[in-house]
Structures are given as C-alpha cells and as structure tokens.
Amino acid sequence: MKFLKEDIGKLVLKELGEAKEARLAVAFFSPNDPMLDALTKLSKLTLIVSEEFTINNPYKLEELGKLNTARLHFIPPVADNGKLHAKVLIVTRQNGSHWILLGSANFTYQGMFSNQEACVVMESDNPADEKPVREIEDWFELLRKSANPNPPDLDQAKKIFHARSQLRLV
C-alpha cells in the first residue's frame, strides 16, 4: 500500500496508458482531454457514475458511451443505498495484476491535478494488499449490479450542465 498526496493525475495517466482494462466508480466525472483519451484507448472500460449533472460532463459520458469497449452505469442521486460518493479506480495491467486507486480524488481535472487530495494505491501482486484488493473488486461488482445500465436523458443532462456552468461563472 502506498499513500499519494501529489502527482495523482500523472500516475493515473501512466497506469491507464499501460492498462488492459479499467473499472471506475466515481461521484464526479469531468476528465480533461488527456484523461478522456486514456480512457477511450482502453480495450475495456466499466464506468459507474452519479447522475449529478451539475458537475458530471454529459458530453464526455456521451463520447464514452459511443465506444463498444465502454460500459456505463449510473447511480441516481436519490438511490436506495444513498448517493454515490466513492472514488475508486481498478486498473487491470497487461500482466493480469490489479492496481487500485482509492481516495478522495474525483475524475475531474481538479481532483486529478490541482486539489489537495489524499489517495491510497494497492496492488494485487503485493501479498499485504491481496485481500483488500479482492474486497474492493467485490464491492465494485455489487455496485455495478445495483446501478442503472440505461443512460439518463443526456439532452436534459446537457441543459443542467450548461445552467450550472453559467452559475459557476458568476
């Protein structure tokens, strides 16, 4: 296990660039272009995201949704188990091992590159991390099964996103 408080985005870009697959559960998703590009190049992506479009970028979700390699799942803000607030990235490396980022960083430019965030990295090939890695993977799978695989109305989401963007400028 390793504690990260800086260069989180750089490390995530490196891992995604060398990954075979990624699974991401995150409250807020509005990645910058290099991060979105890294996600689109994966051979398989599973993304679970909150339906809160005041921050989540529906255009970037729509772009990922067009890919045959990406599976998007959504958690409504008033879900039975509470709103999605998790920030978990599970990367499957080319050798089959897993690299997991767990912490406070949302998948936004600010969360990855400019906020004061705190994250923990675990690796499946580290014997001390093996059990928690399995538990996180099990948690992710339960969350995926409870999420809605049908996209919300992205036209409505775009209206919400634009209205909120205007308010942030004030």
N, C-alpha and C positions, 0 to 999 in steps of 0.2 A: 504494500500500500504506500502511496506517495501523496503528499499534500501539495496542492497547487494554489497559488495566490496571484500569479502573474504569468503572462505568456500563454494563457489558456487557449485562446484562439489559434495561435501558431501551432500549438501541439495538436489541437483538434484537426486543423488542416493537414498536418503531416500524417496523422493516423488515417484520416479519410482518404488521403491520396494513395495510401498503400493498402487500403482495405478491400476485402471481397464483398462485405455486406455490412450494413449498419441498421440498428434499431434505435429510434429516438422517441422518447416521451418528454414533452416539454409544454409548459404553460404558454409561453410566448415564442412565436416563430416569425421572425422577420430578418432572415440572414442577409449579409452583404453578398455582393456578386461572387467573390471567390468561394465563399462557403456554400452558396447555392450551386455553383459549378461543381464543387467537390461532391455534393450530394447527387447531382444528376449523372455523374460518371460512375456511380456505384452499380455493380451488377444486380444488387437487390437492396431496397430500402423499405423499411416499415416505419412510418411516422404516425405517432399518436399526439394530437394537439388539441388544445382547448378551442372551443368555438367562440372565443372572445375576440371579435374583430376590431376592437378599438386599438389593439396593438398588433395582432396577427395579420400578416400581409396576405390577403386573399389572392393577389396576383402571383405571388411566389408559390403558394399552395396549388393554384391552378396549373402553373407550369410543371410542377412535380406530378400532379395528377394525370398529365398527358403522357407520362412515361410508362411503358409496360413494366418497367423494373421497380416502380414505386407503388406501395400500398399505403393509402392514407386512411386514418381512422380518427374520429372526432369525439370529444367529450363535451357535452353541453355544460354551460356554466352552472346549471342547476341539476347536475347529475345526482342520482340516488346516493352515491358514495361520496358526495362533495365535489367541489370543483377541482380540476386538475391543476396542481401547483408543482408537480415534480419536474426535475431536470435531470434526465438520465439518458446517457448515450452509451450504447453497447456496440462495439466495433468487432467484427469478425475479421481477423487478419488472414492473409493468404495461407499461412501455415495451420489455420484452424483454431488458433488460440484466440481468446477474447480479451479486449481492452475495454474497461468501463470507466466512464467519467460520471461522477455523481456529486452534485453540489448545488450551488445557488445560481449558476450561470444559465440564463435563458439563451435560446438560439437566436439572438439578436446581435447586431454589431456591438451595442453597448455591453451586453452580457459576455461576449467573447473577447472584446478588445479594450474596453475603456472603463467599465465599472470596477469597483473593488469587490471581487468575487472570491469565494472560497470553495474549492472542489477537492475531491479525493479521487485518485486513479487506482484501480485494481486491475490485476492481470491474472487470467486463468492459469498461466503456467507458473505462477508463484504459489507454492503449496499453502502459504498462510492466507491467500485470497480465494482459494478454490471454493470453499463452502459459501462465503458471501456472494461470489460471482454467480453460483447456481441459484441462490435465493433471489438475487436481483433478476436473473433471467426468468425465473418462475413468476415473480411479481409482474414483470413486463407482459408475459403471456396472459396472465389473468386480466390485466388492464386492457390488453388488445381484445380479448374475448368480450369484455363488457362495453367496449367502445362501439360507436356507430360507424360502419364502413361506408355509409352513404354520405356524400358531401352535403353540407348545408347549401342553401341558396347563395351561390357566390356573387350573384348580381347584388343581392341585398347586403352581403358582407362587404362588397366594394363601396357601397353607399355609406355604410357605417365607418369603414376605414377612412374614407375621404373626409367625412364630417369630423371625425376625431383628429385627423391630420390638421385640419383648419384650426381647431381649438388649440392644438399644441403650438401653433404659430403665434397665438395671442399672448 
